[in-house]
Amino acid sequence: MTTITREEFNEWKGNNVTQAFFTQIYKDREEMKEGLANAAYLNDDEVRGRCKVIALFLDLTYEDLVPRVWNPNQVEQDNE
């Protein structure tokens, strides 16, 4: 697996293409939320799922991409 440095991640987040992509998916998500509010969809659950995935992309941090060392104590803390 390729290791990504914080500097590389920050360069990617600041890249014009990345910014354009994030701007577009943000707009798409806002439109979907508006559609949900107006009952414009046949399958609201699918649209909510799409909105959640977009939120994951928009909120992505460097730490999300750094592999975590398995720690059974951490698993217990995560489940609380």
N, C-alpha and C positions, 0 to 999 in steps of 0.2 A: 504494500500500500504506500502511496506517495505521501510524504509528510508536507503539510502546508504550513508555512510560517505565518506569523501574525502580519508581517509586512506584506506578504503575498495576498493574504486575505483582504487587508485594507486597500491594497491596489485594486483588487477585483471589485470590492464594494464601491470604490470611487471611480471606476472606469465608466466612460460615457455610455457604452453599450449596456452595462449592468444597470446604470441609473435609468436609462430609457426603458429597459425591461421592467424594473421595479415600479416605475411611474405608470406603465401600462397596466400591470397586474393590479396595482392599487386602484386605478380607475375602474378596471373590470370588477373588482371586488365591491367597490362602492355601488356600481350599477346593479350587481347581484343583490346586495343588501336592500337597495331601493325596490327591486322586484319582489323580494321576499315581503317587504312591508306592504306592498300593494297586491299581494297574492297573485303574482303574474306567472308563477311556475306550476307545472303539473306535479313535480317531485321536489318539494321543498328540502327534504333531507339531502338529496344529491347536491343541491345548490349550497346548502349549509356546509357540506363536506368540502366543496370546492373553495368556499370562503375560508375554511379552516386551513386548508393546504396553502392557500395564498398567504395567510397570516404567518404560517411557519416560514415561508420564504422571506417575507418582509422582515421578520424578527430574527433571522438567522444571525448568530454571533460566531466569532472565531472559536469560542469554547465548545459550541455545538459540533464543530468539525474535528476537534481534537479527540482522538480515541481515549476513552477512559479505561483505566486499569480496573478489572473486576475486583470489587471489594464487597464481600457479603454484608458487612455492616452498612455500607452505602445503600445497598438494595433494600434493606430493612427501613432505613431512613426515608428513602424515596417512596415507599409504600405507606408511610404513616400519614 
